[in-house]
Amino acid sequence: MAPLSPAAAHHRAKIAGLGVGVKTGVRSPDDPDLREARRDYAAARINDYIVETLREAPPLSDEQRNALAELLRPVRLPLRD
């Protein structure tokens, strides 16, 4: 995968700043701030992956773009393997 984008690096640093991995002040896995920071980091990495993949792919049809967009609306379509 490509190097971290500035947004992903920011969110990863936020996780580190919360004391994760440090022997003193370690937060529990269900700490709300830690969960939010991990969620934001995951979203940034997913965004980076999608941008890089679309940059390398041939142009998508309208139908293909709509099908991919539906993945972010799980209420409408079940995920398929």
N, CA, C and O atoms as CSV, one atom per row, in Angstrom:
chain,resi,resn,atom,element,x,y,z
A,1,MET,N,N,0.847,-1.187,0.000
A,1,MET,CA,C,0.000,0.000,0.000
A,1,MET,C,C,0.886,1.241,0.000
A,1,MET,O,O,2.032,1.205,0.448
A,2,ALA,N,N,0.347,2.310,-0.498
A,2,ALA,CA,C,1.070,3.581,-0.595
A,2,ALA,C,C,1.403,4.119,0.793
A,2,ALA,O,O,0.814,3.696,1.788
A,3,PRO,N,N,2.345,5.050,0.854
A,3,PRO,CA,C,2.669,5.675,2.141
A,3,PRO,C,C,1.444,6.361,2.733
A,3,PRO,O,O,0.462,6.622,2.037
A,4,LEU,N,N,1.520,6.641,4.011
A,4,LEU,CA,C,0.403,7.307,4.681
A,4,LEU,C,C,0.162,8.698,4.115
A,4,LEU,O,O,1.099,9.452,3.853
A,5,SER,N,N,-1.095,9.015,3.936
A,5,SER,CA,C,-1.459,10.375,3.557
A,5,SER,C,C,-1.306,11.254,4.800
A,5,SER,O,O,-1.222,10.735,5.913
A,6,PRO,N,N,-1.269,12.566,4.623
A,6,PRO,CA,C,-1.205,13.443,5.799
A,6,PRO,C,C,-2.366,13.209,6.768
A,6,PRO,O,O,-2.177,13.260,7.983
A,7,ALA,N,N,-3.559,12.953,6.242
A,7,ALA,CA,C,-4.708,12.713,7.124
A,7,ALA,C,C,-4.521,11.434,7.930
A,7,ALA,O,O,-4.773,11.423,9.135
A,8,ALA,N,N,-4.084,10.358,7.284
A,8,ALA,CA,C,-3.874,9.093,7.994
A,8,ALA,C,C,-2.751,9.233,9.021
A,8,ALA,O,O,-2.855,8.714,10.132
A,9,ALA,N,N,-1.683,9.933,8.648
A,9,ALA,CA,C,-0.582,10.142,9.587
A,9,ALA,C,C,-1.055,10.926,10.806
A,9,ALA,O,O,-0.646,10.641,11.931
A,10,HIS,N,N,-1.908,11.904,10.582
A,10,HIS,CA,C,-2.463,12.691,11.690
A,10,HIS,C,C,-3.238,11.795,12.658
A,10,HIS,O,O,-3.057,11.878,13.873
A,11,HIS,N,N,-4.095,10.945,12.111
A,11,HIS,CA,C,-4.921,10.095,12.967
A,11,HIS,C,C,-4.084,9.029,13.681
A,11,HIS,O,O,-4.375,8.670,14.822
A,12,ARG,N,N,-3.052,8.528,13.012
A,12,ARG,CA,C,-2.165,7.562,13.664
A,12,ARG,C,C,-1.422,8.234,14.810
A,12,ARG,O,O,-1.254,7.641,15.875
A,13,ALA,N,N,-0.978,9.462,14.598
A,13,ALA,CA,C,-0.297,10.198,15.660
A,13,ALA,C,C,-1.238,10.479,16.828
A,13,ALA,O,O,-0.816,10.485,17.984
A,14,LYS,N,N,-2.501,10.711,16.526
A,14,LYS,CA,C,-3.472,10.945,17.597
A,14,LYS,C,C,-3.605,9.704,18.467
A,14,LYS,O,O,-3.682,9.807,19.691
A,15,ILE,N,N,-3.634,8.523,17.836
A,15,ILE,CA,C,-3.698,7.274,18.595
A,15,ILE,C,C,-2.479,7.166,19.503
A,15,ILE,O,O,-2.601,6.838,20.683
A,16,ALA,N,N,-1.312,7.443,18.950
A,16,ALA,CA,C,-0.076,7.384,19.742
A,16,ALA,C,C,-0.120,8.397,20.874
A,16,ALA,O,O,0.332,8.109,21.982
A,17,GLY,N,N,-0.657,9.572,20.609
A,17,GLY,CA,C,-0.749,10.614,21.625
A,17,GLY,C,C,-1.688,10.264,22.763
A,17,GLY,O,O,-1.594,10.838,23.847
A,18,LEU,N,N,-2.579,9.338,22.526
A,18,LEU,CA,C,-3.492,8.910,23.584
A,18,LEU,C,C,-2.822,7.940,24.555
A,18,LEU,O,O,-3.439,7.492,25.522
A,19,GLY,N,N,-1.573,7.624,24.294
A,19,GLY,CA,C,-0.839,6.772,25.223
A,19,GLY,C,C,-0.929,5.298,24.924
A,19,GLY,O,O,-0.560,4.475,25.762
A,20,VAL,N,N,-1.405,4.949,23.762
A,20,VAL,CA,C,-1.519,3.546,23.399
A,20,VAL,C,C,-0.119,2.977,23.227
A,20,VAL,O,O,0.709,3.539,22.509
A,21,GLY,N,N,0.132,1.871,23.884
A,21,GLY,CA,C,1.439,1.236,23.783
A,21,GLY,C,C,2.420,1.703,24.843
A,21,GLY,O,O,3.506,1.136,24.965
A,22,VAL,N,N,2.066,2.711,25.603
A,22,VAL,CA,C,2.914,3.198,26.682
A,22,VAL,C,C,2.513,2.474,27.958
A,22,VAL,O,O,1.324,2.294,28.220
A,23,LYS,N,N,3.485,2.059,28.751
A,23,LYS,CA,C,3.172,1.263,29.943
A,23,LYS,C,C,2.343,2.029,30.953
A,23,LYS,O,O,1.507,1.434,31.633
A,24,THR,N,N,2.547,3.314,31.068
A,24,THR,CA,C,1.746,4.090,32.013
A,24,THR,C,C,0.650,4.819,31.256
A,24,THR,O,O,0.881,5.350,30.170
A,25,GLY,N,N,-0.517,4.842,31.821
A,25,GLY,CA,C,-1.623,5.560,31.207
A,25,GLY,C,C,-2.249,4.862,30.020
A,25,GLY,O,O,-2.893,5.511,29.196
A,26,VAL,N,N,-2.077,3.555,29.913
A,26,VAL,CA,C,-2.674,2.815,28.802
A,26,VAL,C,C,-4.197,2.858,28.945
A,26,VAL,O,O,-4.751,2.599,30.013
A,27,ARG,N,N,-4.832,3.183,27.866
A,27,ARG,CA,C,-6.296,3.242,27.866
A,27,ARG,C,C,-6.874,1.865,27.578
A,27,ARG,O,O,-6.243,1.032,26.928
A,28,SER,N,N,-8.060,1.647,28.063
A,28,SER,CA,C,-8.725,0.380,27.769
A,28,SER,C,C,-9.190,0.406,26.323
A,28,SER,O,O,-9.417,1.481,25.769
A,29,PRO,N,N,-9.336,-0.769,25.696
A,29,PRO,CA,C,-9.764,-0.821,24.291
A,29,PRO,C,C,-11.123,-0.171,24.031
A,29,PRO,O,O,-11.407,0.230,22.902
A,30,ASP,N,N,-11.960,-0.062,25.056
A,30,ASP,CA,C,-13.281,0.536,24.854
A,30,ASP,C,C,-13.326,2.016,25.245
A,30,ASP,O,O,-14.410,2.594,25.332
A,31,ASP,N,N,-12.171,2.634,25.481
A,31,ASP,CA,C,-12.112,4.058,25.780
A,31,ASP,C,C,-12.700,4.831,24.590
A,31,ASP,O,O,-12.282,4.608,23.454
A,32,PRO,N,N,-13.656,5.729,24.828
A,32,PRO,CA,C,-14.310,6.430,23.721
A,32,PRO,C,C,-13.346,7.233,22.837
A,32,PRO,O,O,-13.494,7.235,21.615
A,33,ASP,N,N,-12.374,7.906,23.433
A,33,ASP,CA,C,-11.423,8.688,22.638
A,33,ASP,C,C,-10.562,7.781,21.769
A,33,ASP,O,O,-10.281,8.107,20.616
A,34,LEU,N,N,-10.146,6.649,22.315
A,34,LEU,CA,C,-9.331,5.700,21.560
A,34,LEU,C,C,-10.145,5.069,20.433
A,34,LEU,O,O,-9.657,4.931,19.312
A,35,ARG,N,N,-11.377,4.690,20.732
A,35,ARG,CA,C,-12.237,4.109,19.687
A,35,ARG,C,C,-12.457,5.102,18.550
A,35,ARG,O,O,-12.412,4.728,17.378
A,36,GLU,N,N,-12.694,6.362,18.896
A,36,GLU,CA,C,-12.903,7.381,17.863
A,36,GLU,C,C,-11.630,7.583,17.044
A,36,GLU,O,O,-11.694,7.684,15.819
A,37,ALA,N,N,-10.481,7.642,17.705
A,37,ALA,CA,C,-9.215,7.834,16.990
A,37,ALA,C,C,-8.934,6.657,16.056
A,37,ALA,O,O,-8.489,6.856,14.926
A,38,ARG,N,N,-9.190,5.445,16.517
A,38,ARG,CA,C,-8.980,4.266,15.660
A,38,ARG,C,C,-9.955,4.250,14.490
A,38,ARG,O,O,-9.591,3.874,13.376
A,39,ARG,N,N,-11.186,4.656,14.747
A,39,ARG,CA,C,-12.182,4.723,13.667
A,39,ARG,C,C,-11.758,5.738,12.612
A,39,ARG,O,O,-11.836,5.471,11.413
A,40,ASP,N,N,-11.307,6.909,13.071
A,40,ASP,CA,C,-10.883,7.954,12.140
A,40,ASP,C,C,-9.656,7.520,11.343
A,40,ASP,O,O,-9.554,7.819,10.153
A,41,TYR,N,N,-8.728,6.819,11.986
A,41,TYR,CA,C,-7.538,6.324,11.287
A,41,TYR,C,C,-7.950,5.294,10.227
A,41,TYR,O,O,-7.468,5.335,9.095
A,42,ALA,N,N,-8.838,4.378,10.601
A,42,ALA,CA,C,-9.301,3.363,9.646
A,42,ALA,C,C,-9.984,4.021,8.450
A,42,ALA,O,O,-9.761,3.617,7.309
A,43,ALA,N,N,-10.812,5.028,8.702
A,43,ALA,CA,C,-11.492,5.723,7.607
A,43,ALA,C,C,-10.485,6.417,6.688
A,43,ALA,O,O,-10.653,6.406,5.469
A,44,ALA,N,N,-9.448,7.015,7.258
A,44,ALA,CA,C,-8.425,7.681,6.447
A,44,ALA,C,C,-7.674,6.669,5.587
A,44,ALA,O,O,-7.386,6.945,4.423
A,45,ARG,N,N,-7.352,5.501,6.145
A,45,ARG,CA,C,-6.643,4.472,5.378
A,45,ARG,C,C,-7.530,3.907,4.270
A,45,ARG,O,O,-7.057,3.652,3.162
A,46,ILE,N,N,-8.811,3.711,4.565
A,46,ILE,CA,C,-9.747,3.238,3.545
A,46,ILE,C,C,-9.832,4.259,2.421
A,46,ILE,O,O,-9.808,3.901,1.243
A,47,ASN,N,N,-9.933,5.536,2.790
A,47,ASN,CA,C,-9.968,6.597,1.789
A,47,ASN,C,C,-8.714,6.553,0.923
A,47,ASN,O,O,-8.806,6.630,-0.302
A,48,ASP,N,N,-7.548,6.429,1.544
A,48,ASP,CA,C,-6.288,6.364,0.794
A,48,ASP,C,C,-6.299,5.194,-0.186
A,48,ASP,O,O,-5.880,5.332,-1.336
A,49,TYR,N,N,-6.781,4.045,0.280
A,49,TYR,CA,C,-6.810,2.853,-0.564
A,49,TYR,C,C,-7.741,3.050,-1.761
A,49,TYR,O,O,-7.397,2.699,-2.890
A,50,ILE,N,N,-8.904,3.606,-1.506
A,50,ILE,CA,C,-9.865,3.824,-2.592
A,50,ILE,C,C,-9.303,4.802,-3.618
A,50,ILE,O,O,-9.390,4.558,-4.822
A,51,VAL,N,N,-8.733,5.898,-3.151
A,51,VAL,CA,C,-8.165,6.893,-4.059
A,51,VAL,C,C,-7.064,6.265,-4.915
A,51,VAL,O,O,-7.039,6.457,-6.131
A,52,GLU,N,N,-6.159,5.519,-4.289
A,52,GLU,CA,C,-5.060,4.893,-5.028
A,52,GLU,C,C,-5.586,3.857,-6.023
A,52,GLU,O,O,-5.109,3.800,-7.156
A,53,THR,N,N,-6.549,3.049,-5.625
A,53,THR,CA,C,-7.110,2.022,-6.494
A,53,THR,C,C,-7.808,2.650,-7.695
A,53,THR,O,O,-7.627,2.196,-8.825
A,54,LEU,N,N,-8.600,3.687,-7.460
A,54,LEU,CA,C,-9.295,4.347,-8.568
A,54,LEU,C,C,-8.326,5.062,-9.499
A,54,LEU,O,O,-8.574,5.167,-10.701
A,55,ARG,N,N,-7.226,5.553,-8.946
A,55,ARG,CA,C,-6.218,6.221,-9.777
A,55,ARG,C,C,-5.601,5.240,-10.770
A,55,ARG,O,O,-5.267,5.615,-11.894
A,56,GLU,N,N,-5.452,3.984,-10.354
A,56,GLU,CA,C,-4.815,2.965,-11.191
A,56,GLU,C,C,-5.802,2.229,-12.107
A,56,GLU,O,O,-5.392,1.594,-13.078
A,57,ALA,N,N,-7.078,2.315,-11.802
A,57,ALA,CA,C,-8.090,1.553,-12.544
A,57,ALA,C,C,-8.534,2.293,-13.798
A,57,ALA,O,O,-8.443,3.519,-13.873
A,58,PRO,N,N,-9.017,1.534,-14.788
A,58,PRO,CA,C,-9.636,2.208,-15.937
A,58,PRO,C,C,-10.923,2.891,-15.473
A,58,PRO,O,O,-11.444,2.554,-14.411
A,59,PRO,N,N,-11.439,3.838,-16.244
A,59,PRO,CA,C,-12.661,4.534,-15.845
A,59,PRO,C,C,-13.812,3.551,-15.597
A,59,PRO,O,O,-13.978,2.573,-16.326
A,60,LEU,N,N,-14.586,3.826,-14.572
A,60,LEU,CA,C,-15.720,2.979,-14.223
A,60,LEU,C,C,-16.988,3.475,-14.911
A,60,LEU,O,O,-17.141,4.663,-15.193
A,61,SER,N,N,-17.880,2.543,-15.168
A,61,SER,CA,C,-19.177,2.918,-15.723
A,61,SER,C,C,-20.036,3.510,-14.601
A,61,SER,O,O,-19.712,3.375,-13.422
A,62,ASP,N,N,-21.120,4.159,-14.982
A,62,ASP,CA,C,-22.045,4.696,-13.977
A,62,ASP,C,C,-22.565,3.579,-13.077
A,62,ASP,O,O,-22.665,3.750,-11.862
A,63,GLU,N,N,-22.890,2.450,-13.671
A,63,GLU,CA,C,-23.402,1.306,-12.905
A,63,GLU,C,C,-22.357,0.825,-11.895
A,63,GLU,O,O,-22.691,0.532,-10.747
A,64,GLN,N,N,-21.119,0.747,-12.313
A,64,GLN,CA,C,-20.052,0.307,-11.410
A,64,GLN,C,C,-19.849,1.304,-10.269
A,64,GLN,O,O,-19.689,0.902,-9.116
A,65,ARG,N,N,-19.856,2.587,-10.580
A,65,ARG,CA,C,-19.706,3.604,-9.532
A,65,ARG,C,C,-20.863,3.542,-8.550
A,65,ARG,O,O,-20.663,3.654,-7.340
A,66,ASN,N,N,-22.072,3.363,-9.067
A,66,ASN,CA,C,-23.241,3.268,-8.182
A,66,ASN,C,C,-23.158,2.039,-7.290
A,66,ASN,O,O,-23.483,2.113,-6.105
A,67,ALA,N,N,-22.725,0.907,-7.844
A,67,ALA,CA,C,-22.603,-0.319,-7.048
A,67,ALA,C,C,-21.563,-0.143,-5.943
A,67,ALA,O,O,-21.770,-0.596,-4.818
A,68,LEU,N,N,-20.457,0.506,-6.256
A,68,LEU,CA,C,-19.440,0.757,-5.233
A,68,LEU,C,C,-19.937,1.735,-4.170
A,68,LEU,O,O,-19.658,1.560,-2.983
A,69,ALA,N,N,-20.664,2.753,-4.589
A,69,ALA,CA,C,-21.211,3.714,-3.634
A,69,ALA,C,C,-22.195,3.042,-2.685
A,69,ALA,O,O,-22.289,3.422,-1.518
A,70,GLU,N,N,-22.919,2.059,-3.172
A,70,GLU,CA,C,-23.881,1.346,-2.337
A,70,GLU,C,C,-23.203,0.574,-1.198
A,70,GLU,O,O,-23.839,0.281,-0.185
A,71,LEU,N,N,-21.946,0.250,-1.356
A,71,LEU,CA,C,-21.225,-0.440,-0.271
A,71,LEU,C,C,-21.180,0.417,0.991
A,71,LEU,O,O,-21.057,-0.109,2.097
A,72,LEU,N,N,-21.278,1.715,0.828
A,72,LEU,CA,C,-21.271,2.619,1.978
A,72,LEU,C,C,-22.673,2.854,2.532
A,72,LEU,O,O,-22.848,3.579,3.511
A,73,ARG,N,N,-23.651,2.247,1.910
A,73,ARG,CA,C,-25.040,2.315,2.378
A,73,ARG,C,C,-25.513,0.890,2.656
A,73,ARG,O,O,-26.341,0.362,1.913
A,74,PRO,N,N,-24.997,0.257,3.718
A,74,PRO,CA,C,-25.285,-1.164,3.941
A,74,PRO,C,C,-26.754,-1.489,4.149
A,74,PRO,O,O,-27.138,-2.658,4.095
A,75,VAL,N,N,-27.567,-0.499,4.382
A,75,VAL,CA,C,-28.991,-0.764,4.561
A,75,VAL,C,C,-29.623,-1.180,3.244
A,75,VAL,O,O,-30.604,-1.924,3.233
A,76,ARG,N,N,-29.070,-0.705,2.134
A,76,ARG,CA,C,-29.676,-0.954,0.832
A,76,ARG,C,C,-29.223,-2.257,0.189
A,76,ARG,O,O,-30.043,-2.974,-0.384
A,77,LEU,N,N,-27.943,-2.576,0.270
A,77,LEU,CA,C,-27.428,-3.787,-0.355
A,77,LEU,C,C,-26.602,-4.593,0.648
A,77,LEU,O,O,-25.778,-4.022,1.363
A,78,PRO,N,N,-26.807,-5.891,0.711
A,78,PRO,CA,C,-25.932,-6.694,1.578
A,78,PRO,C,C,-24.538,-6.806,0.947
A,78,PRO,O,O,-24.393,-6.788,-0.275
A,79,LEU,N,N,-23.535,-6.922,1.792
A,79,LEU,CA,C,-22.180,-7.097,1.287
A,79,LEU,C,C,-22.047,-8.465,0.657
A,79,LEU,O,O,-22.576,-9.449,1.173
A,80,ARG,N,N,-21.332,-8.530,-0.471
A,80,ARG,CA,C,-21.103,-9.799,-1.166
A,80,ARG,C,C,-19.617,-10.077,-1.161
A,80,ARG,O,O,-18.796,-9.162,-1.107
A,81,ASP,N,N,-19.286,-11.349,-1.219
A,81,ASP,CA,C,-17.874,-11.726,-1.344
A,81,ASP,C,C,-17.505,-11.912,-2.786
A,81,ASP,O,O,-16.356,-12.231,-3.092
